[in-house]
Structures are given as structure tokens and as C-alpha cells.
Amino acid sequence: MPFNLKFGAEFSYYFTLTDYLDDVSGFYFNNDLILEYNGEVAAALADRSDGSNPGWTTTGAIRGNPKNRDAYLGLIFSLTFTFKTKNIAPQRPEKHPFLRRK
């Protein structure tokens, strides 16, 4: 049984018009106020650092570069395997029966 094998690759790069896609832009907000008004989860997500450099995440410290916009890319690989079988559909006659002359 014959077969057909196809391989494909797609690469895409997306440039956004915002710097807030990854939530890293501007300055660090007061984490105590985030905790007070939005709860523990919001406060924990506002500062995901491990604490090894405490000066980096203090209130008012720069958080990312607001001049750089966000971008992301995608890479997709595909493999298509198609089995070919005999054509079992009836074949069309060469001429239509009404056009045949006797």
C-alpha cells in the first residue's frame, strides 16, 4: 500500500503594541497596599522575586524597561502521514450516454 508523508515547519514572530503582556513595566508598587486591598495572592504575584536582592523590588524601583514593547514567537512542527488506497469509486464514462450516436 503506497503512502504519502509530509513534513512541515512554521515559525511566527508577534510584535505587540503594549509592554504589559508579561506584566513587567514601569515601577514596583507598594506591596503592603496590594496585600491590604487585593489579598495575599495578588501581593505574592506582584513580587515573584526570591528575595536574594531586596533592593530590586522595593517600592518605586524600576520594573522592566517601559520603552521596549513585548513580543513572542511560536515554532510549530507537523508530520502528516496519508495512506493511499485504490480508487474504488466508479469511473465516469468518456462520453455521456445522451451524446453517444448509434
DOZA-277844 format. One record per atom (N, C-alpha, C): residue number from 0; chain; x, y, z. Coordinates in pm, 1 decimal, padded with zeros to 6 digits. Example, Ala and Ser with C-alpha at 12.3 -4.5 7.8 and 13.67 -1.06 7.14 Angstrom:
! DOZA-277844
resi,chain,x,y,z
0,A,01319.0,-00569.0,00780.0;
0,A,01230.0,-00450.0,00780.0;
0,A,01320.0,-00330.0,00780.0;
1,A,01285.0,-00225.0,00708.0;
1,A,01367.0,-00106.0,00714.0;
1,A,01290.0,00003.0,00787.0;
! end
This chain:
! DOZA-277844
resi,chain,x,y,z
0,A,00084.8,-00117.3,00000.0;
0,A,00000.0,00000.0,00000.0;
0,A,00089.9,00124.3,00000.0;
1,A,00080.9,00209.0,-00099.2;
1,A,00162.2,00330.8,-00103.5;
1,A,00114.4,00431.7,00001.0;
2,A,00201.6,00522.0,00037.2;
2,A,00165.3,00624.1,00134.4;
2,A,00230.6,00756.3,00096.3;
3,A,00183.0,00860.4,00159.4;
3,A,00232.0,00994.9,00135.3;
3,A,00273.8,01054.0,00270.3;
4,A,00396.9,01100.2,00279.5;
4,A,00449.8,01155.0,00403.4;
4,A,00486.4,01302.0,00381.0;
5,A,00435.3,01388.7,00467.3;
5,A,00463.6,01531.7,00455.0;
5,A,00515.6,01583.6,00588.9;
6,A,00613.1,01672.6,00580.4;
6,A,00670.5,01735.8,00698.1;
6,A,00658.7,01886.7,00681.7;
7,A,00617.6,01954.9,00787.0;
7,A,00602.4,02099.8,00778.4;
7,A,00660.0,02169.5,00899.6;
8,A,00700.6,02291.4,00881.7;
8,A,00750.6,02373.7,00991.6;
8,A,00697.5,02515.7,00972.7;
9,A,00658.5,02575.7,01082.8;
9,A,00606.4,02712.2,01078.6;
9,A,00669.7,02791.2,01192.1;
10,A,00722.0,02905.6,01157.6;
10,A,00781.5,02995.7,01256.0;
10,A,00707.3,03128.1,01248.9;
11,A,00665.9,03179.6,01362.1;
11,A,00595.8,03307.5,01363.1;
11,A,00648.6,03395.4,01475.9;
12,A,00658.9,03522.2,01448.6;
12,A,00705.7,03620.8,01545.1;
12,A,00598.0,03728.2,01556.7;
13,A,00555.2,03755.3,01678.2;
13,A,00448.8,03851.4,01702.0;
13,A,00503.8,03968.7,01783.3;
14,A,00486.6,04087.3,01731.4;
14,A,00527.5,04208.7,01799.3;
14,A,00401.1,04276.8,01850.3;
15,A,00397.9,04306.7,01979.8;
15,A,00279.1,04369.0,02036.9;
15,A,00298.9,04519.7,02049.1;
16,A,00191.4,04590.1,02065.1;
16,A,00196.3,04734.8,02081.6;
16,A,00184.2,04775.1,02228.5;
17,A,00207.6,04681.7,02318.5;
17,A,00198.3,04707.1,02461.6;
17,A,00320.2,04650.1,02532.7;
18,A,00343.7,04698.0,02652.5;
18,A,00451.7,04645.1,02735.3;
18,A,00395.0,04577.8,02859.2;
19,A,00267.3,04545.9,02858.6;
19,A,00203.6,04488.1,02975.7;
19,A,00161.9,04342.8,02955.4;
20,A,00203.5,04281.5,02847.5;
20,A,00168.2,04142.5,02822.9;
20,A,00226.5,04052.0,02931.6;
21,A,00350.3,04074.6,02968.2;
21,A,00414.5,03994.1,03071.7;
21,A,00407.0,04059.9,03209.5;
22,A,00335.5,04169.7,03221.2;
22,A,00316.9,04242.8,03346.9;
22,A,00449.6,04290.6,03405.5;
23,A,00544.3,04324.2,03320.3;
23,A,00672.3,04378.1,03367.0;
23,A,00696.5,04509.2,03295.2;
24,A,00660.7,04618.2,03360.7;
24,A,00681.7,04750.3,03304.8;
24,A,00659.4,04853.6,03414.3;
25,A,00725.7,04964.6,03404.1;
25,A,00705.4,05073.6,03499.6;
25,A,00783.3,05054.5,03628.4;
26,A,00715.3,05076.9,03740.9;
26,A,00780.4,05073.9,03872.2;
26,A,00707.3,04978.1,03965.3;
27,A,00778.8,04930.4,04067.3;
27,A,00716.4,04843.4,04166.9;
27,A,00622.4,04925.2,04254.2;
28,A,00504.9,04871.2,04279.2;
28,A,00404.6,04934.5,04363.5;
28,A,00427.4,04889.8,04507.5;
29,A,00371.3,04960.9,04601.1;
29,A,00384.7,04925.1,04742.9;
29,A,00314.0,04791.9,04766.8;
30,A,00389.9,04690.4,04798.2;
30,A,00334.1,04555.2,04813.0;
30,A,00241.8,04545.2,04934.1;
31,A,00263.0,04627.8,05037.0;
31,A,00173.3,04626.0,05153.1;
31,A,00033.7,04674.5,05114.8;
32,A,00026.5,04773.2,05026.0;
32,A,-00104.2,04821.0,04979.7;
32,A,-00173.0,04717.2,04891.5;
33,A,-00094.7,04647.6,04811.2;
33,A,-00152.8,04540.2,04729.0;
33,A,-00211.6,04432.9,04819.5;
34,A,-00138.8,04397.2,04924.4;
34,A,-00186.4,04296.3,05019.6;
34,A,-00313.7,04344.0,05088.2;
35,A,-00316.7,04468.4,05128.3;
35,A,-00432.6,04522.4,05200.7;
35,A,-00557.5,04527.2,05113.5;
36,A,-00544.6,04574.2,04990.3;
36,A,-00662.3,04595.3,04905.5;
36,A,-00699.3,04475.3,04818.0;
37,A,-00600.9,04391.4,04784.7;
37,A,-00628.9,04282.6,04689.0;
37,A,-00601.9,04143.1,04742.3;
38,A,-00543.5,04129.5,04858.2;
38,A,-00524.0,03998.4,04918.4;
38,A,-00385.4,03939.7,04896.9;
39,A,-00366.0,03822.6,04958.1;
39,A,-00234.7,03757.1,04959.1;
39,A,-00189.6,03710.7,04820.4;
40,A,-00281.4,03659.5,04742.5;
40,A,-00244.5,03608.0,04610.7;
40,A,-00192.6,03721.0,04522.1;
41,A,-00262.9,03833.8,04521.9;
41,A,-00220.1,03948.2,04440.2;
41,A,-00084.6,03999.8,04487.0;
42,A,-00062.9,04005.6,04618.4;
42,A,00064.9,04052.6,04671.3;
42,A,00177.7,03956.7,04634.3;
43,A,00150.7,03827.4,04640.4;
43,A,00253.5,03728.6,04605.1;
43,A,00286.7,03735.9,04456.3;
44,A,00187.5,03758.4,04372.5;
44,A,00210.9,03766.1,04228.3;
44,A,00275.0,03898.2,04186.8;
45,A,00259.5,04003.2,04268.6;
45,A,00317.3,04132.9,04234.8;
45,A,00469.4,04133.5,04249.6;
46,A,00521.3,04046.7,04334.5;
46,A,00666.3,04038.8,04354.7;
46,A,00706.4,03892.0,04356.0;
47,A,00749.1,03841.9,04240.5;
47,A,00784.7,03699.8,04226.9;
47,A,00934.1,03675.2,04248.7;
48,A,01006.3,03774.7,04302.7;
48,A,01149.3,03755.5,04325.5;
48,A,01171.3,03661.1,04443.4;
49,A,01291.8,03603.2,04449.0;
49,A,01322.9,03509.6,04558.3;
49,A,01375.1,03581.3,04682.6;
50,A,01388.4,03712.3,04678.3;
50,A,01432.7,03789.0,04794.0;
50,A,01582.6,03801.1,04808.9;
51,A,01659.6,03743.4,04718.4;
51,A,01805.7,03747.0,04730.2;
51,A,01862.0,03886.9,04704.5;
52,A,01790.7,03971.2,04631.4;
52,A,01830.2,04110.4,04606.0;
52,A,01713.2,04201.6,04644.0;
53,A,01696.0,04229.5,04772.5;
53,A,01576.8,04303.6,04816.1;
53,A,01565.9,04444.1,04760.1;
54,A,01675.4,04508.9,04723.6;
54,A,01668.8,04643.7,04668.9;
54,A,01604.7,04650.1,04531.7;
55,A,01601.4,04536.3,04461.8;
55,A,01545.9,04534.3,04326.7;
55,A,01395.2,04552.9,04325.7;
56,A,01327.1,04505.9,04428.2;
56,A,01180.2,04506.3,04427.1;
56,A,01121.0,04601.8,04530.5;
57,A,01195.3,04700.2,04574.7;
57,A,01140.0,04796.6,04670.3;
57,A,01042.3,04889.0,04599.1;
58,A,00955.7,04950.4,04677.3;
58,A,00855.9,05041.5,04622.1;
58,A,00923.8,05153.5,04543.3;
59,A,00882.3,05174.3,04420.3;
59,A,00935.7,05278.5,04334.5;
59,A,01054.1,05235.8,04249.4;
60,A,01106.8,05114.1,04270.6;
60,A,01218.6,05065.2,04188.9;
60,A,01168.5,05035.6,04047.4;
61,A,01256.6,05052.1,03950.0;
61,A,01220.7,05027.6,03810.3;
61,A,01187.2,04879.8,03790.7;
62,A,01083.5,04854.0,03716.5;
62,A,01037.4,04716.5,03691.0;
62,A,01029.4,04696.1,03541.1;
63,A,01138.6,04656.1,03482.1;
63,A,01141.5,04638.3,03337.0;
63,A,01172.5,04768.8,03267.5;
64,A,01176.1,04764.6,03136.5;
64,A,01204.4,04883.1,03057.3;
64,A,01077.9,04919.7,02980.0;
65,A,01009.9,05029.8,03018.2;
65,A,00884.5,05063.9,02950.5;
65,A,00902.5,05108.1,02805.5;
66,A,01025.7,05130.2,02762.4;
66,A,01048.9,05169.1,02622.4;
66,A,01047.1,05049.7,02527.6;
67,A,01070.1,04931.1,02581.1;
67,A,01069.3,04809.2,02498.6;
67,A,00931.1,04746.4,02501.1;
68,A,00874.8,04720.8,02385.2;
68,A,00744.6,04655.6,02375.6;
68,A,00762.5,04504.2,02383.4;
69,A,00654.9,04435.3,02419.1;
69,A,00660.3,04289.8,02429.9;
69,A,00651.6,04224.7,02292.4;
70,A,00705.1,04106.0,02283.6;
70,A,00698.5,04025.1,02162.3;
70,A,00705.6,03878.5,02203.3;
71,A,00655.4,03792.7,02119.0;
71,A,00666.2,03649.4,02144.2;
71,A,00672.0,03576.8,02010.9;
72,A,00718.8,03454.4,02015.9;
72,A,00732.0,03376.9,01892.8;
72,A,00677.3,03237.1,01912.3;
73,A,00650.8,03173.4,01800.7;
73,A,00599.6,03037.2,01801.9;
73,A,00670.1,02954.1,01696.2;
74,A,00688.1,02828.3,01727.0;
74,A,00751.4,02734.1,01635.0;
74,A,00669.4,02606.1,01637.4;
75,A,00618.1,02568.1,01521.8;
75,A,00531.2,02450.6,01511.6;
75,A,00588.2,02355.4,01407.1;
76,A,00599.1,02229.2,01443.9;
76,A,00638.6,02124.3,01350.5;
76,A,00519.9,02032.3,01330.4;
77,A,00499.6,01987.2,01207.1;
77,A,00389.7,01895.4,01179.6;
77,A,00438.1,01781.7,01090.6;
78,A,00377.5,01667.3,01109.8;
78,A,00406.5,01548.6,01031.3;
78,A,00272.8,01488.0,00991.2;
79,A,00251.5,01471.4,00860.2;
79,A,00126.7,01416.1,00809.1;
79,A,00157.4,01287.9,00733.3;
80,A,00086.5,01184.2,00767.2;
80,A,00104.7,01053.6,00706.7;
80,A,-00029.3,01013.0,00647.5;
81,A,-00036.1,00995.4,00515.4;
81,A,-00160.8,00962.3,00446.9;
81,A,-00145.5,00829.9,00374.5;
82,A,-00238.4,00740.2,00399.3;
82,A,-00241.0,00613.1,00327.3;
82,A,-00314.2,00633.4,00195.5;
83,A,-00262.0,00577.0,00089.6;
83,A,-00329.1,00583.2,-00039.9;
83,A,-00385.5,00445.2,-00069.6;
84,A,-00509.5,00443.0,-00111.8;
84,A,-00572.8,00316.0,-00147.7;
84,A,-00618.6,00324.0,-00292.7;
85,A,-00657.2,00210.4,-00346.2;
85,A,-00708.6,00209.0,-00482.2;
85,A,-00840.7,00285.4,-00486.9;
86,A,-00862.4,00350.4,-00598.3;
86,A,-00986.0,00424.7,-00616.4;
86,A,-01096.0,00325.5,-00649.3;
87,A,-01189.5,00306.5,-00557.1;
87,A,-01295.8,00208.7,-00578.5;
87,A,-01424.4,00274.3,-00628.2;
88,A,-01421.1,00404.4,-00646.3;
88,A,-01539.1,00473.4,-00699.0;
88,A,-01554.0,00440.6,-00847.4;
89,A,-01677.1,00433.8,-00896.0;
89,A,-01695.7,00405.0,-01038.6;
89,A,-01638.0,00517.2,-01124.0;
90,A,-01583.9,00479.2,-01236.7;
90,A,-01524.0,00576.4,-01327.4;
90,A,-01631.2,00636.5,-01417.6;
91,A,-01616.1,00761.2,-01448.4;
91,A,-01708.7,00830.1,-01536.0;
91,A,-01683.9,00784.6,-01680.0;
92,A,-01788.7,00761.9,-01754.1;
92,A,-01767.6,00722.8,-01893.9;
92,A,-01705.7,00837.9,-01972.7;
93,A,-01641.5,00801.1,-02081.8;
93,A,-01576.5,00903.4,-02162.2;
93,A,-01678.4,01002.8,-02218.2;
94,A,-01789.7,00954.4,-02264.3;
94,A,-01894.9,01041.1,-02316.5;
94,A,-02024.5,01010.0,-02243.5;
95,A,-02101.2,01113.8,-02228.4;
95,A,-02231.1,01097.2,-02164.0;
95,A,-02320.4,01011.7,-02254.3;
96,A,-02404.0,00925.1,-02198.5;
96,A,-02489.1,00839.9,-02282.2;
96,A,-02577.1,00917.1,-02380.2;
97,A,-02619.8,01038.3,-02346.8;
97,A,-02705.0,01114.6,-02439.4;
97,A,-02626.4,01165.3,-02559.9;
98,A,-02495.0,01175.9,-02547.8;
98,A,-02415.8,01226.9,-02656.7;
98,A,-02366.2,01117.9,-02750.7;
99,A,-02386.1,00993.4,-02715.4;
99,A,-02340.8,00883.9,-02799.0;
99,A,-02432.6,00872.3,-02922.1;
100,A,-02373.3,00851.2,-03035.2;
100,A,-02452.1,00831.2,-03157.4;
100,A,-02444.2,00685.6,-03196.0;
101,A,-02553.5,00637.6,-03237.2;
101,A,-02558.7,00496.5,-03276.0;
101,A,-02544.9,00480.3,-03423.3;
! end
